[in-house]
Amino acid sequence: MKTIKQVRKLGIILMMVAAISCSNKQKAGQPGSAVLIKEYPVIAVKPQSTLLFKDYPTKLQGQQTVEIRSKIAGYIEQILVDEGAVVKKGQVLFRLNANDIQATVRSAEAQVKVAEADVIIAQVNVEKTRPLVEKNIISKFDLQSVESTEKSKEAQLAQAKANLENAKANLQYTLITSPAEGTIGTFPYRVGSLVSSSTAEPLTTVSNTVNMYAYFSFNEKEFLTITRGLAGKNLQEKFTKLPGVSLILADNSVYEQAGRIETASGLVDPQTGAINVRASFPNSDGLLRSGGSGLVRIPQYIDSAIIIPQKTTYELQGKHFVYIVGADNKVHNTEIEVLTGNLKDSYVVTSGLNAGNQIVLEGIASLRNDTEIKPKLVEAGSLSENMPADNHVKKQ
C-alpha cells in the first residue's frame, strides 16, 4: 500500500511538471515574446541629390514648311529638282508651259504701242485747238472736247501697260521657285499634269530643317511646377533658365544635340487641361525630318530628395506604404507618396517620410502593423543612380 501511494504521488508530481511546462510554452508563443522577436535590416532615411527626368511624346516639324503651289493654270513642262533634294531660296523647281502666256505678252505689248499712238494724236489735237480758242475762232467747248479725248487715251494707255505688266508677271509665274532654303518633299504631279492655284494638293513642300521644332504638352500642374521659382520677368526669360532638354528618337537612341524649350501656348486646353510647348533642336546634319516622332526628355535636378529602395515599399489599392520602426521597435505601416520614373530600383518620396526615419529594408511581406522587431541598421548606399536611357524609353 505504501508503495502504491508513493507511485500516485510521483504521478501527480509528473503531471504538475508537465502542466507547468505547457504553460511556459504557451507564454513563449505569445506575440511580443522576446524569444521569437525576429531581426530585420532597416535603413535610416536621409536626403540625397539626384537628377530626375520625364519624357513627353512629341511631333517634329521643320522651322519652316512651305507649300509650293502654282499661281496660274498651266501644264508642267519640267521638274528641275528631285524629291528630297536640298534647295536654296529662289531656286527654280518647276517650269510650266509658257506658249499661251508668251502670246498674251506679245498682244499686250502691241496694245501698249497702239495706246501710245492714240495719246500722241490726242496731244496734237489739243495743241492745234488751243490757239484757235485763244483767237476766238472756235469755242472753248471744242478745246474741252479734245482735252477729254486726250485724258481718255492716256487712261487707255495706262490700262494697256497694266495688262502688259500682268502678262509679264504671269510669264514669270511659269517658273516656280523656292521661297525658302530647305528640303523638297514629294511630287504628287508629274510632267504633263495640268495645275493651277485651285489644285487640291500642292506641287511639293519645302521644309527648312536647319532647326527642328518639337511640339509637346504639359498638364497645368507640371507646367506650374517647372516654371515656378525661375527668375525672369516673363515666360520667355524664365525658359532661358531651364536646363537643356534631350530628344529620344524613334529607335530609342538619344539625339546627340541638346535642345531648349522656347515658348508655350498662352491657353490651357479646357478639355484636356494641357498646355502646348515648343522645344527647338539644331539639325545641321539633317538627321531629323518633319513629321517625325519621339520623346522630349526634361531633366530636373533635386538637391535634397528623400530616396528609398523600391523593395522597402508595398502597394495597396494604388497607394504605396512602408514600415517605419518606432522607438519601441514596433513597425507601423505608413502611406507615402512617390515619384516613379528614371531612378534605378528607387523611388523619390514626396510626402510621408522625414529625414532620420528608419524603415524596414527587407522581409516586409511577413510583417504586420505593430509587430515588434529587432532592427539591424544597415547602409543602403547611393540610391540616385539613373536607369539607362534605353530601358526607360522601353517602359513608356
C-alpha positions as CSV (number, residue, x, y, z in Angstrom):
1,M,0.0,0.0,0.0
2,K,2.8,2.4,0.9
3,T,4.4,1.7,-2.5
4,I,1.1,2.4,-4.3
5,K,0.8,5.8,-2.5
6,Q,4.3,6.7,-3.5
7,V,3.6,5.9,-7.1
8,R,0.5,8.0,-7.0
9,K,2.4,11.0,-5.6
10,L,5.1,10.6,-8.2
11,G,2.4,10.6,-10.9
12,I,0.8,13.7,-9.5
13,I,4.2,15.5,-9.5
14,L,4.9,14.5,-13.1
15,M,1.5,15.8,-14.2
16,M,2.2,19.1,-12.4
17,V,5.6,19.4,-14.1
18,A,4.0,18.7,-17.5
19,A,1.3,21.3,-16.9
20,I,3.9,24.0,-15.9
21,S,6.0,23.1,-19.0
22,C,3.0,23.5,-21.3
23,S,2.1,26.8,-19.7
24,N,5.6,28.2,-20.3
25,K,5.4,27.1,-23.9
26,Q,2.1,28.9,-24.4
27,K,3.6,32.1,-22.9
28,A,6.6,31.8,-25.1
29,G,4.4,31.6,-28.2
30,Q,2.5,34.8,-27.4
31,P,3.2,37.9,-29.7
32,G,5.9,40.1,-28.4
33,S,7.8,37.3,-26.7
34,A,11.5,38.0,-26.6
35,V,12.2,34.5,-27.7
36,L,10.6,34.9,-31.1
37,I,11.5,38.6,-31.9
38,K,13.0,38.5,-35.4
39,E,15.8,40.6,-36.7
40,Y,15.2,42.8,-39.8
41,P,17.6,45.1,-41.7
42,V,16.5,48.7,-41.6
43,I,17.8,51.9,-43.2
44,A,17.8,55.5,-41.9
45,V,16.2,57.9,-44.4
46,K,18.5,60.7,-45.5
47,P,18.3,63.3,-48.2
48,Q,20.3,62.8,-51.4
49,S,20.9,64.8,-54.6
50,T,19.5,63.3,-57.8
51,L,18.6,64.1,-61.3
52,L,15.1,63.2,-62.4
53,F,13.6,63.4,-65.8
54,K,10.3,62.8,-67.5
55,D,9.5,62.0,-71.1
56,Y,6.8,63.7,-73.2
57,P,5.6,62.4,-76.7
58,T,6.4,64.8,-79.4
59,K,6.0,65.5,-83.1
60,L,8.8,67.1,-85.1
61,Q,8.3,69.9,-87.6
62,G,10.8,71.9,-89.6
63,Q,11.4,75.5,-88.6
64,Q,9.6,76.5,-91.8
65,T,7.5,74.2,-94.0
66,V,6.1,75.9,-97.2
67,E,3.6,74.5,-99.6
68,I,4.6,75.1,-103.3
69,R,1.6,76.0,-105.5
70,S,1.1,77.4,-109.0
71,K,-0.3,80.9,-109.2
72,I,-1.5,80.3,-112.8
73,A,-3.1,77.5,-114.8
74,G,-0.7,75.6,-117.0
75,Y,0.9,72.2,-117.8
76,I,4.1,71.1,-116.0
77,E,6.8,71.2,-118.7
78,Q,9.9,70.4,-116.5
79,I,10.7,69.3,-112.9
80,L,14.1,70.7,-112.2
81,V,14.8,69.1,-108.8
82,D,14.4,65.7,-107.3
83,E,12.4,64.6,-104.2
84,G,14.4,65.0,-101.0
85,A,16.9,67.5,-102.6
86,V,18.2,70.4,-100.6
87,V,17.4,73.7,-102.4
88,K,18.2,77.3,-101.9
89,K,15.9,80.3,-101.8
90,G,14.9,81.4,-105.3
91,Q,16.0,78.2,-107.0
92,V,13.7,77.1,-109.9
93,L,11.7,74.0,-109.1
94,F,9.1,73.7,-111.9
95,R,8.7,75.1,-115.3
96,L,5.2,75.4,-116.8
97,N,4.4,75.6,-120.5
98,A,4.5,79.3,-121.4
99,N,3.4,79.4,-125.1
100,D,0.0,80.8,-124.4
101,I,1.3,83.4,-121.9
102,Q,4.1,84.5,-124.3
103,A,1.4,85.2,-126.9
104,T,-0.5,87.2,-124.4
105,V,2.6,89.2,-123.6
106,R,3.1,90.0,-127.3
107,S,-0.5,91.0,-127.7
108,A,-0.3,93.3,-124.6
109,E,2.9,94.9,-125.9
110,A,1.0,95.7,-129.2
111,Q,-1.9,97.2,-127.3
112,V,0.5,99.4,-125.5
113,K,2.0,100.7,-128.7
114,V,-1.5,101.4,-130.2
115,A,-2.5,103.3,-127.0
116,E,0.8,105.3,-127.1
117,A,0.0,106.3,-130.7
118,D,-3.5,107.3,-129.7
119,V,-2.2,109.5,-126.9
120,I,0.2,111.3,-129.3
121,I,-2.7,112.0,-131.7
122,A,-4.8,113.3,-128.9
123,Q,-2.0,115.6,-127.7
124,V,-1.5,117.0,-131.2
125,N,-5.2,117.8,-131.4
126,V,-5.1,119.7,-128.1
127,E,-2.1,121.7,-129.2
128,K,-3.8,122.6,-132.5
129,T,-7.1,123.5,-130.8
130,R,-5.8,125.7,-128.0
131,P,-4.5,128.6,-130.3
132,L,-7.8,128.7,-132.2
133,V,-9.7,129.1,-128.9
134,E,-7.4,131.9,-127.8
135,K,-8.2,133.7,-131.1
136,N,-11.9,133.0,-130.6
137,I,-12.0,131.1,-133.9
138,I,-13.6,128.1,-132.2
139,S,-15.4,127.8,-128.8
140,K,-13.9,126.6,-125.5
141,F,-16.2,123.6,-125.8
142,D,-14.1,122.3,-128.7
143,L,-11.0,122.6,-126.6
144,Q,-12.6,120.8,-123.6
145,S,-13.7,118.0,-126.0
146,V,-10.2,117.3,-127.4
147,E,-8.7,117.6,-123.8
148,S,-11.2,115.0,-122.6
149,T,-10.2,112.7,-125.5
150,E,-6.5,113.1,-124.5
151,K,-7.3,112.1,-121.0
152,S,-9.3,109.1,-122.2
153,K,-6.4,108.0,-124.4
154,E,-3.9,108.4,-121.6
155,A,-6.2,106.2,-119.4
156,Q,-6.3,103.6,-122.1
157,L,-2.5,103.7,-122.3
158,A,-2.3,103.1,-118.6
159,Q,-4.7,100.2,-118.8
160,A,-2.6,98.7,-121.7
161,K,0.6,99.0,-119.7
162,A,-1.1,97.3,-116.7
163,N,-2.2,94.5,-118.9
164,L,1.3,94.1,-120.2
165,E,2.7,94.0,-116.6
166,N,0.2,91.4,-115.6
167,A,1.0,89.3,-118.7
168,K,4.8,89.5,-117.9
169,A,4.1,88.6,-114.3
170,N,2.2,85.5,-115.5
171,L,5.1,84.7,-117.7
172,Q,7.4,84.8,-114.6
173,Y,4.9,82.6,-112.7
174,T,5.6,79.8,-115.2
175,L,8.9,79.5,-113.4
176,I,8.0,78.2,-109.9
177,T,10.8,78.9,-107.4
178,S,11.5,78.0,-103.8
179,P,10.6,80.7,-101.3
180,A,13.0,79.4,-98.7
181,E,16.0,77.2,-98.2
182,G,15.1,73.6,-97.2
183,T,14.4,70.1,-98.3
184,I,12.0,69.2,-101.1
185,G,9.1,66.9,-100.3
186,T,7.3,64.5,-102.6
187,F,5.8,65.3,-106.1
188,P,2.1,64.3,-106.5
189,Y,2.1,65.8,-110.0
190,R,4.5,64.9,-112.8
191,V,5.4,66.4,-116.2
192,G,2.3,67.0,-118.3
193,S,0.0,67.5,-115.4
194,L,-2.4,70.5,-115.5
195,V,-2.0,72.5,-112.4
196,S,-3.5,75.8,-111.1
197,S,-3.9,77.9,-108.0
198,S,-7.0,75.9,-107.1
199,T,-5.3,72.4,-107.4
200,A,-6.1,70.4,-104.3
201,E,-2.6,69.3,-103.4
202,P,0.5,71.5,-103.5
203,L,3.1,70.7,-106.2
204,T,5.5,69.9,-103.3
205,T,6.7,71.3,-100.0
206,V,10.0,72.9,-98.9
207,S,11.0,72.3,-95.3
208,N,13.6,74.3,-93.6
209,T,15.0,71.8,-91.2
210,V,18.2,73.6,-90.0
211,N,16.3,73.9,-86.7
212,M,13.6,71.5,-85.8
213,Y,10.6,72.2,-83.6
214,A,9.4,69.6,-81.2
215,Y,5.8,70.2,-80.0
216,F,4.5,68.5,-76.8
217,S,2.3,69.4,-73.9
218,F,2.4,69.7,-70.1
219,N,-0.6,69.4,-67.8
220,E,-1.3,72.5,-65.9
221,K,0.3,71.2,-62.6
222,E,3.5,70.1,-64.3
223,F,3.8,73.5,-66.1
224,L,3.5,75.4,-62.8
225,T,5.9,73.0,-61.1
226,I,8.6,73.5,-63.7
227,T,8.2,77.3,-64.2
228,R,7.6,78.4,-60.6
229,G,10.6,79.9,-59.0
230,L,12.5,80.5,-62.2
231,A,14.0,84.0,-62.5
232,G,12.7,86.2,-65.3
233,K,10.2,89.0,-66.0
234,N,8.2,86.9,-68.4
235,L,7.8,83.3,-69.6
236,Q,10.4,83.6,-72.3
237,E,13.1,84.8,-69.9
238,K,12.2,82.0,-67.5
239,F,12.6,79.4,-70.2
240,T,16.1,80.6,-70.7
241,K,16.9,79.5,-67.2
242,L,15.7,75.9,-67.8
243,P,18.4,73.3,-68.5
244,G,18.7,71.8,-72.0
245,V,16.3,69.0,-72.9
246,S,17.0,65.8,-74.8
247,L,15.3,64.2,-77.7
248,I,14.7,60.4,-77.7
249,L,14.4,59.2,-81.3
250,A,12.1,56.5,-82.7
251,D,14.8,53.9,-82.3
252,N,15.2,54.7,-78.6
253,S,18.5,56.4,-79.1
254,V,19.3,59.8,-77.7
255,Y,19.8,62.6,-80.2
256,E,23.3,63.9,-79.9
257,Q,22.5,67.6,-79.7
258,A,20.6,69.1,-76.8
259,G,17.6,71.4,-77.3
260,R,15.9,74.2,-75.4
261,I,12.3,75.0,-74.5
262,E,11.5,78.2,-76.3
263,T,7.8,79.0,-75.9
264,A,4.5,77.9,-74.6
265,S,0.9,78.5,-75.6
266,G,-1.0,81.2,-73.7
267,L,-4.1,79.0,-73.5
268,V,-4.9,75.9,-71.4
269,D,-7.0,73.4,-73.3
270,P,-10.3,73.3,-71.5
271,Q,-11.0,69.7,-72.3
272,T,-7.6,68.2,-71.6
273,G,-6.0,70.8,-69.2
274,A,-2.9,70.7,-71.4
275,I,-0.5,73.5,-72.3
276,N,1.3,73.2,-75.7
277,V,5.0,73.8,-75.5
278,R,7.7,74.0,-78.2
279,A,11.3,73.0,-77.9
280,S,13.9,73.6,-80.6
281,F,16.8,71.3,-81.6
282,P,19.6,72.1,-84.1
283,N,19.7,69.8,-87.1
284,S,22.7,70.8,-89.1
285,D,23.3,67.2,-90.3
286,G,19.7,66.8,-91.4
287,L,19.1,63.6,-89.3
288,L,15.7,64.9,-88.1
289,R,12.8,65.1,-90.5
290,S,9.5,67.0,-90.4
291,G,6.7,64.7,-89.3
292,G,9.0,62.5,-87.2
293,S,8.1,61.4,-83.7
294,G,10.0,60.9,-80.5
295,L,10.1,61.9,-76.8
296,V,11.3,65.1,-75.3
297,R,13.1,64.4,-72.0
298,I,13.1,67.2,-69.4
299,P,15.7,66.9,-66.6
300,Q,15.0,68.2,-63.1
301,Y,17.9,68.4,-60.5
302,I,16.8,67.9,-56.9
303,D,19.3,69.0,-54.3
304,S,17.7,67.3,-51.2
305,A,15.4,64.4,-52.1
306,I,14.3,61.5,-49.9
307,I,15.1,58.4,-51.9
308,I,14.2,54.9,-50.8
309,P,14.7,51.5,-52.4
310,Q,11.6,50.2,-54.2
311,K,11.8,46.9,-52.2
312,T,11.1,48.8,-49.0
313,T,7.5,49.6,-50.2
314,Y,4.4,47.6,-50.9
315,E,1.4,48.8,-52.9
316,L,-2.3,48.5,-51.8
317,Q,-5.1,49.8,-53.9
318,G,-2.8,52.1,-55.9
319,K,-1.1,53.5,-52.8
320,H,2.4,53.0,-51.5
321,F,3.3,52.0,-48.0
322,V,6.5,51.4,-45.9
323,Y,7.1,50.1,-42.4
324,I,8.6,52.7,-40.1
325,V,10.3,51.5,-37.0
326,G,9.1,53.2,-33.8
327,A,11.0,54.0,-30.6
328,D,9.6,50.8,-29.1
329,N,10.9,48.8,-32.1
330,K,7.4,48.2,-33.3
331,V,6.7,48.8,-37.0
332,H,4.0,51.0,-38.3
333,N,2.7,50.8,-41.9
334,T,2.8,54.4,-43.2
335,E,1.4,55.7,-46.5
336,I,3.8,57.6,-48.7
337,E,3.6,59.5,-52.0
338,V,6.3,58.7,-54.5
339,L,7.7,59.8,-57.9
340,T,8.3,56.9,-60.2
341,G,10.5,57.4,-63.1
342,N,14.1,57.2,-64.2
343,L,15.8,56.1,-60.9
344,K,17.1,52.5,-60.9
345,D,15.2,50.5,-58.3
346,S,14.4,53.6,-56.2
347,Y,11.6,56.0,-55.5
348,V,11.7,59.6,-54.7
349,V,9.3,60.2,-51.7
350,T,7.4,63.5,-51.8
351,S,5.4,63.0,-48.6
352,G,5.1,60.6,-45.7
353,L,8.7,60.3,-44.6
354,N,11.2,62.6,-42.9
355,A,14.9,62.6,-42.7
356,G,16.0,60.3,-39.9
357,N,13.1,57.9,-40.1
358,Q,14.1,54.2,-40.0
359,I,12.2,51.9,-42.4
360,V,12.4,48.1,-42.9
361,L,14.6,47.2,-45.9
362,E,13.8,43.6,-46.5
363,G,11.2,41.0,-45.5
364,I,8.3,43.3,-45.3
365,A,5.9,40.6,-46.7
366,S,6.0,38.9,-43.3
367,L,5.3,42.0,-41.2
368,R,2.1,43.3,-39.8
369,N,1.3,46.6,-38.2
370,D,2.6,46.9,-34.6
371,T,4.9,43.9,-35.0
372,E,7.9,44.1,-32.7
373,I,11.2,43.5,-34.5
374,K,14.9,43.6,-33.7
375,P,16.2,46.3,-36.1
376,K,19.6,46.0,-37.6
377,L,20.7,49.3,-39.1
378,V,22.4,48.9,-42.5
379,E,23.7,51.3,-45.2
380,A,21.5,51.5,-48.3
381,G,24.3,53.1,-50.4
382,S,23.6,55.6,-53.2
383,L,20.0,55.4,-54.4
384,S,20.1,58.2,-57.0
385,E,21.5,56.1,-59.9
386,N,19.6,56.7,-63.2
387,M,18.4,53.9,-65.4
388,P,20.0,53.7,-68.9
389,A,18.1,55.7,-71.5
390,D,17.1,52.7,-73.5
391,N,15.5,50.9,-70.5
392,H,13.5,54.0,-69.6
393,V,12.2,54.5,-73.1
394,K,11.0,51.0,-73.5
395,K,8.9,51.2,-70.3
396,Q,6.9,54.1,-71.7
